Amino acid sequence: MTERTAPSPPTSGETPWWRDALTAHWPLWAGFLVMLVPTLAGLGREVWSMEIGAHGPIVLATGLWLITQCLPDMRARHSPARALPIVLILALAVPLYVFGRAYDFISLEAAGVYGAMLALAYRLAGWPALRHNIFPFVYLGFLVPPPGWLIDQATAPLRTLVSTVATALLQPLGYPIQREGVTLFVGSYQMLVEDACAGMNSIVGLTAITLFYIYLLHKASWRYSLLLVALIIPVAIFVNIIRVIVLILLTYYAGDGVAQGFLHVTTGIVLFTLALAAMFGIDWLLQRLLGDRLGANA
């Protein structure tokens, strides 16, 4: 069996390989940047400024960093790319981008740019290199915001669950709270459990950051990785139940203006941090409870 050696750095006077890739394929890079730059600006205005997309800049920065770490291995595994997969990907990505850009559907526009990125990566590296380093490119898929109708469908049962549990916990304590669907009546105030309080924001952001954490520390143990990913949903729901209870108490004691103002966003940030810390704590605990088994199954 031959041993693969890491690619040697360029010697003095030799053009770095990444510079060759840029100059040799500059029309592809130019076309991709024409698509990418306005889409990033749109994501910053329409998505990253809201809770549902607050994880976007983190995913972008960490995803690009992961790709830079994979570049030496991708160079070593480079192979020629076939034209047919590139044509098929672009045949889907470009119409999505054009339609989303023309009709202001940021989800479709971002999906088109993501597809173009995959086509460009495949063209430059080839399938073996891309397959062996696929995680950073899958991870960057979290930059594509889910469409509004999907969020509504996905959060409908979560909103009902969160509002039901919060009501059931506060009513025995003597608080005047009633529930009608996802609408809560607290004294003289009325609250609507929206998507932000249903766990969708936490689930998307937690999944992205937890996957990044898993990839760095546990990528050799896929079963354990799946276990951690499966725990994201209950942790997110639990944290958002706490958030709704806190907002109910703020509304009851301080009024609707206080609860729906600055503190509404602040509680989201604080409890998201708590959820992330909970995932790290669960990992720490499982590592000590299942340490030997994890080593055997890695």
Secondary structure, 3 states (H helix, E strand, C coil): CCCCCCCCCCCCCCCCHHHHHHHHCHHHHHHHHHHHHHHHHHHHHHCCCCHHHCCHHHHHHHHHHHHHHHHHHHHHCCCCCCHHHHHHHHHHHHHHHHHHHHCCCHHHHHHHHHHHHHHHHHHHHCHHHHHHCCHHHHHHHHHCCCCHHHHHHHHHHHHHHHHHHHHHHHHHHCCCEEEECCEEEECCEEEECCHHHCCHHHHHHHHHHHHHHHHHHHCCCHHHHHHHHHCHHHHHHHHHHHHHHHHHHHHHHHCHHHHCCHHHHHHHHHHHHHHHHHHHHHHHHHHHHCHHHHHHHC
